[in-house]
Amino acid sequence: MRNKSKFLLLILTIFSISFYAQSIDFEYVQTIDQVAEYRFSSFLKKNNKIYISARGGIEEYNIDTDGSLNLNSRIKIFDFSKAQIFDNLLYLAEAEYGDNSSKISIIDISGNEMIKVDSLLVNTPVIMNMKVNEDYILYSKSGSTLATLVDKETLETITTLEVGAQYTLIGNYLIFNMLNAATDEGALCVWDISNPLEPVEVDFSIIGDLQFIYYYYVHNNLLYVCRSNDIVIVDISNLTNMEIVGRVDNIPQYDYYYIPSCRIYENMLIFNDGNNYFWFYDISDPANPQFIARKTELKTSGSVQKNNFIPYSSYLYTVSHWGNIAQLDATMLPQIEVIDEYGSGGMFNLFNTYSEPFLIYNNFPQYRYFNSNEDSPQVHKMEPAFYGLGYVASNEDYICYMTNPEIGLNYLRLYSCNEEEIILENEIQMSSYCYYVYLENNYLFLRNSADDLEVYEILPDYTIEYVQDIYLGEDPSLLQKPDETFSNNIFISYEQGDLKYTSVRENTPPFSEIANFQLNIGESIYNRMYILEADKLFLAKYNSLQPDQYCLCQYTYPNTLESLDELTSENIIKPIGNFLWGKDEDIYETEVVFYTWQNDSIEFIGDYDFGIDVTDNIMLPERNKLYVVGRYQLDEYNITLTANQPNEVPSYELTLQNHPNPFNPSTTISFILPEPASQVKVNIYNLKGQKIRTLSRNSLQQGEHSLIWNGKDHENNSVASGVYLYRLQVDGKTKATSKCLLLK
């Protein structure tokens, strides 16, 4: 045992002076742009305000006297959300709130802006339904027929109820759909849950053939039950004896499979089918609804999908899938007249680029851009294209991409830029749609559906002239080169079967090949290549079912590769400036890890939780700027790279430790919080900087806390003996670091 102790002391001593020689720090500057994806959203009204909970954020709008909307406040959220207002509180169910869980947030809407006042963490990726009454919150998890009843005051679970996926609460009466097994028909069941531990069935009403129910809407003592192919109108003035009074069925030109919502404006029932089709019925007599019209004239920047409507005064508001909030003139119904549009619909996709001084990013159905030289950048929108938006390419002279402004029409948009703006110079109709475009000086490369690279010369008047085709194999693409690197060459990667190759060519016609090499080092075969600098390459093998493999290579022009360092990681890692960045392939992941490759090795230098689900990063090393692109938010950060004392771990205030140390098989990690925290994570890394496990707790008070690590990774596999680094993150910021030794 004495020898083992000496061995432990030696390992810890060596480790304390050799982990890494640099660290990277981030300082949040500002949010430059944010959007929301309005599909699957809840659309609510309280007094003269509208609330819309969407992917990316819940937004609060003031309604002016002319019906126009002004954004009053916004709270960031991750993904699918459902909301309900009760009194002066808004209850918001957020999906995927990290670690495969969801959250119900309670938001005070009585003041000038929304304020979160409490929350409840739920162990499910998606909350499928949520209803609130005077005393309870009732919610159901994804894929479950059980609903959980929670006390509103204590947020403690009371019981679970078998009520299926769709239900609603009216006072202490719970209404849900059931199958009448005797007749194989659909039915509505009503429970009195005044005593939730002993609910009492007070009514059971057959409502017709068995259909799925998607939505309940209550208006003037009538319940409108939106089903797959009809809307059942039920008198609920006496919930112990409900009565079906009417039905909207045999809907003209209805060929979809569900009715997601409906609303009443005066005596008119309005519903849609998840597309740009609206149906209007006169329900002056609910027992005999009369068809008025079916309309498709809503021209918003996106189709209306799975959303409801809000009538207010002489206006009607609705939201669209990729588009915005539309204000309609309700006095013109059933004619549809869009008065104005509000909001910022959509999401930020991949295929972003930087063309000095502009950062250009994809927000379907258009690209947006801003000037990075401005302290408070103004966001500009490029021309929209509702049926297709291709990869954007840029160099110091041109910006271009392919688009489908209308079905069946293919255009190449060609832009110039100066220090102030980006200018559309030409829109050229093409015979086929080429999603990927590349630029090399004044030559344009378009990848067509046959995997040919069509080469065009861009002329001084911004027209193009065909030069030649290049065919090498499947999925050809031009590799990006660092500035002033290989100024006389282009590098084209392509596939032949399961193998990946790179063709090195001259960068002027006829683009003669100089060399060709396969992306393999020894027995390792890679499928992606990045050029870091003139003599450094970064190879990646992205695997769908296994950890990804990476290799830092010494490159001798034109076709010799030699491995300098290798890395296996669960993260998807890509170059960014003089660094590498990586994240878990989970689209909801907010934490990014960073490496440096400058010392001919892949060295872990830090991680950071950006608080948004990161999809891309754009770094401007010369300005010490990092732009973090999430699905619904784009943030600016200042970055600082610190060179630590040679081979020394940065010192932190010691606020955490583990016991026992060394340990086998588990250890307790203790930490002290000087103040309350919303979320605490302890990330555990191996000596390569690979994150192998995350332990987390939410809503912790000031004081001492602890988490237990059982010596297993995130896939519940036992890890090998050795030294591990663990980092304490409090509300997204690293606060302390320490080490432990697993000794089996």
SULNOR-V409415 format. One record per backbone hydrogen bond with DSSP energy under -1.0 kcal/mol. CO is the residue of the C=O (numbers start at 0). NH is the residue of the N-H. E is the energy in kcal/mol with one decimal. If there is no record, write none. Layout:
BEGIN
CO & NH & E
CO & NH & E
END
This chain:
BEGIN
0 & 4 & -1.8
1 & 5 & -2.0
2 & 6 & -2.3
3 & 7 & -2.2
4 & 8 & -2.4
5 & 9 & -2.2
6 & 10 & -2.3
7 & 11 & -2.6
8 & 12 & -2.1
9 & 13 & -2.6
10 & 14 & -2.9
11 & 15 & -2.0
13 & 16 & -1.3
14 & 17 & -1.4
15 & 648 & -1.1
20 & 643 & -1.4
22 & 641 & -3.0
24 & 639 & -2.3
26 & 637 & -2.7
29 & 635 & -3.1
32 & 633 & -2.9
35 & 345 & -1.3
36 & 54 & -2.1
41 & 52 & -2.1
43 & 50 & -2.9
45 & 48 & -1.6
47 & 62 & -2.6
48 & 45 & -2.4
49 & 60 & -2.9
50 & 43 & -3.4
51 & 58 & -2.5
52 & 41 & -1.3
54 & 36 & -2.6
55 & 76 & -1.0
56 & 53 & -1.9
57 & 74 & -2.1
58 & 51 & -2.2
59 & 71 & -3.5
59 & 72 & -1.3
60 & 49 & -2.4
61 & 69 & -1.9
63 & 66 & -2.1
67 & 63 & -2.8
69 & 61 & -2.7
72 & 59 & -2.6
74 & 57 & -2.5
79 & 94 & -2.2
81 & 92 & -3.4
83 & 90 & -3.2
85 & 88 & -2.0
87 & 108 & -2.4
88 & 85 & -2.8
89 & 106 & -2.9
90 & 83 & -1.7
91 & 104 & -3.2
92 & 81 & -1.5
93 & 102 & -2.1
95 & 97 & -1.2
97 & 100 & -1.4
100 & 96 & -3.6
101 & 121 & -3.2
102 & 93 & -3.6
103 & 119 & -2.2
104 & 91 & -3.0
105 & 116 & -3.1
105 & 117 & -1.3
106 & 89 & -3.2
107 & 114 & -1.7
114 & 107 & -3.3
117 & 105 & -3.0
119 & 103 & -3.0
121 & 101 & -3.0
121 & 123 & -2.0
124 & 95 & -2.5
125 & 141 & -1.6
128 & 139 & -2.0
130 & 137 & -3.1
134 & 151 & -2.5
135 & 132 & -2.1
136 & 149 & -3.0
137 & 130 & -2.7
138 & 147 & -3.6
139 & 127 & -1.6
139 & 128 & -1.1
140 & 143 & -1.7
144 & 162 & -1.5
144 & 163 & -2.0
146 & 160 & -3.0
147 & 138 & -2.1
148 & 157 & -3.3
148 & 158 & -1.1
149 & 136 & -2.2
150 & 154 & -2.4
155 & 150 & -2.6
158 & 148 & -3.1
160 & 146 & -3.1
160 & 162 & -1.3
165 & 176 & -1.1
167 & 174 & -2.8
169 & 172 & -2.0
171 & 192 & -3.1
172 & 169 & -2.8
173 & 190 & -2.6
174 & 167 & -2.3
175 & 188 & -3.1
177 & 186 & -2.3
178 & 180 & -1.2
179 & 183 & -2.0
179 & 184 & -1.1
184 & 179 & -3.2
185 & 206 & -2.3
186 & 177 & -2.7
187 & 204 & -2.8
188 & 175 & -2.1
189 & 201 & -2.7
189 & 202 & -1.3
190 & 173 & -2.8
191 & 199 & -2.1
194 & 197 & -2.0
199 & 191 & -3.2
202 & 189 & -2.6
204 & 187 & -2.8
207 & 185 & -2.4
214 & 225 & -2.7
216 & 223 & -3.5
218 & 221 & -1.1
220 & 235 & -2.4
221 & 218 & -2.7
222 & 233 & -2.7
223 & 216 & -1.9
224 & 231 & -2.1
225 & 213 & -3.0
225 & 214 & -1.4
226 & 258 & -1.2
229 & 226 & -2.7
230 & 247 & -2.9
231 & 224 & -2.9
232 & 244 & -2.3
232 & 245 & -1.5
233 & 222 & -3.2
234 & 242 & -1.5
237 & 240 & -2.0
242 & 234 & -3.5
245 & 232 & -2.5
247 & 230 & -1.9
250 & 253 & -1.5
262 & 269 & -2.8
264 & 267 & -2.3
266 & 282 & -2.7
267 & 264 & -2.8
268 & 280 & -2.2
269 & 262 & -2.1
270 & 278 & -2.8
277 & 294 & -2.6
278 & 270 & -1.6
279 & 291 & -3.0
279 & 292 & -1.2
280 & 268 & -3.0
281 & 289 & -2.4
284 & 287 & -2.4
289 & 281 & -3.1
292 & 279 & -2.4
294 & 277 & -2.8
299 & 301 & -1.9
302 & 320 & -4.6
309 & 316 & -2.5
311 & 314 & -2.5
313 & 329 & -1.6
314 & 311 & -2.8
315 & 327 & -3.5
316 & 309 & -2.3
317 & 325 & -3.2
323 & 319 & -1.3
324 & 341 & -2.5
325 & 317 & -1.9
326 & 338 & -3.2
326 & 339 & -1.1
327 & 315 & -1.8
328 & 331 & -1.4
329 & 332 & -1.2
331 & 334 & -2.1
336 & 328 & -1.9
339 & 326 & -2.9
341 & 324 & -3.0
343 & 35 & -2.1
352 & 359 & -3.0
354 & 357 & -3.4
356 & 371 & -3.1
357 & 354 & -3.0
358 & 369 & -1.3
359 & 352 & -2.6
360 & 367 & -3.0
361 & 348 & -2.1
362 & 365 & -2.3
364 & 384 & -2.8
365 & 362 & -2.2
366 & 381 & -3.2
367 & 360 & -2.6
368 & 379 & -3.0
369 & 358 & -2.0
370 & 373 & -1.5
379 & 368 & -2.2
387 & 403 & -2.1
392 & 399 & -2.4
397 & 394 & -2.3
398 & 414 & -3.2
399 & 392 & -2.6
400 & 412 & -2.7
401 & 389 & -2.9
402 & 410 & -2.6
403 & 386 & -1.7
405 & 408 & -2.0
409 & 429 & -3.1
410 & 402 & -2.4
411 & 427 & -2.9
412 & 400 & -1.4
413 & 424 & -2.4
413 & 425 & -1.8
414 & 398 & -1.6
415 & 422 & -3.1
420 & 417 & -2.2
422 & 415 & -2.4
425 & 413 & -2.8
427 & 411 & -2.9
434 & 390 & -2.5
435 & 446 & -2.2
437 & 444 & -2.7
439 & 442 & -2.1
441 & 457 & -3.1
442 & 439 & -2.3
443 & 455 & -2.7
444 & 437 & -2.2
445 & 453 & -3.3
447 & 450 & -1.9
451 & 447 & -2.3
452 & 469 & -1.9
453 & 445 & -2.7
454 & 466 & -3.1
454 & 467 & -1.1
455 & 443 & -3.3
456 & 464 & -2.0
458 & 461 & -2.4
462 & 458 & -2.9
464 & 456 & -2.9
467 & 454 & -3.1
469 & 452 & -2.6
473 & 494 & -2.4
476 & 492 & -2.6
481 & 484 & -1.6
485 & 488 & -1.7
487 & 506 & -1.3
489 & 504 & -2.6
490 & 478 & -2.8
491 & 502 & -3.1
492 & 476 & -2.0
493 & 500 & -2.9
494 & 473 & -2.4
495 & 498 & -1.6
498 & 495 & -2.4
499 & 518 & -2.5
500 & 493 & -2.1
501 & 516 & -2.2
502 & 491 & -2.5
503 & 513 & -3.6
503 & 514 & -1.6
504 & 489 & -2.2
507 & 510 & -2.8
511 & 505 & -2.4
514 & 503 & -3.0
516 & 501 & -2.5
517 & 519 & -1.9
518 & 525 & -3.3
520 & 523 & -2.2
523 & 520 & -2.3
527 & 539 & -2.5
529 & 537 & -2.5
532 & 535 & -1.3
534 & 554 & -2.4
535 & 531 & -2.0
535 & 532 & -1.6
536 & 552 & -3.0
537 & 529 & -2.2
538 & 550 & -2.2
539 & 526 & -2.1
539 & 527 & -1.4
540 & 548 & -1.9
547 & 568 & -2.5
548 & 540 & -2.9
549 & 566 & -2.2
550 & 538 & -2.9
551 & 563 & -3.5
551 & 564 & -1.5
552 & 536 & -1.8
553 & 561 & -2.0
555 & 559 & -2.2
559 & 555 & -2.7
561 & 553 & -3.6
564 & 551 & -2.9
566 & 549 & -2.8
568 & 547 & -2.2
571 & 582 & -1.3
573 & 580 & -3.1
575 & 578 & -2.0
578 & 575 & -3.0
579 & 594 & -2.5
580 & 573 & -2.8
581 & 592 & -2.7
582 & 571 & -2.9
585 & 588 & -1.9
588 & 613 & -1.1
589 & 609 & -2.2
591 & 607 & -2.3
592 & 581 & -2.2
593 & 604 & -2.5
593 & 605 & -1.1
594 & 579 & -2.3
595 & 602 & -2.8
596 & 599 & -1.4
602 & 595 & -2.5
604 & 23 & -1.1
605 & 593 & -3.0
607 & 591 & -2.8
611 & 613 & -1.4
612 & 630 & -1.1
615 & 628 & -2.9
617 & 626 & -3.0
619 & 622 & -1.6
619 & 624 & -1.8
623 & 638 & -2.1
624 & 619 & -2.7
625 & 636 & -2.6
626 & 617 & -2.4
627 & 634 & -2.4
628 & 614 & -3.3
628 & 615 & -1.9
630 & 347 & -3.6
631 & 34 & -2.2
632 & 629 & -3.3
633 & 31 & -2.4
633 & 32 & -1.4
634 & 627 & -2.5
635 & 28 & -2.8
635 & 29 & -1.2
636 & 625 & -2.4
637 & 26 & -2.5
639 & 24 & -2.8
641 & 22 & -2.0
644 & 647 & -1.9
654 & 671 & -1.9
656 & 669 & -3.3
658 & 667 & -2.5
662 & 742 & -2.0
666 & 708 & -2.6
667 & 658 & -2.1
668 & 706 & -2.4
669 & 656 & -2.2
670 & 704 & -2.7
672 & 702 & -2.6
676 & 699 & -2.0
677 & 698 & -2.9
678 & 730 & -3.1
679 & 696 & -2.4
680 & 728 & -3.3
681 & 694 & -2.5
682 & 726 & -2.5
683 & 691 & -2.7
683 & 692 & -1.3
684 & 724 & -1.9
685 & 688 & -1.9
689 & 685 & -1.8
691 & 713 & -1.9
692 & 683 & -2.8
694 & 681 & -3.1
696 & 679 & -3.0
699 & 676 & -2.6
702 & 672 & -3.0
704 & 670 & -2.4
706 & 668 & -3.5
708 & 666 & -2.3
710 & 718 & -2.4
712 & 715 & -2.1
716 & 712 & -2.7
721 & 741 & -2.7
723 & 739 & -2.3
724 & 684 & -3.2
725 & 737 & -2.4
726 & 682 & -2.1
727 & 734 & -3.3
727 & 735 & -1.1
728 & 680 & -2.7
729 & 732 & -1.6
731 & 608 & -1.3
732 & 729 & -2.8
735 & 727 & -2.9
737 & 725 & -2.7
739 & 723 & -2.7
740 & 662 & -2.2
741 & 721 & -2.2
END
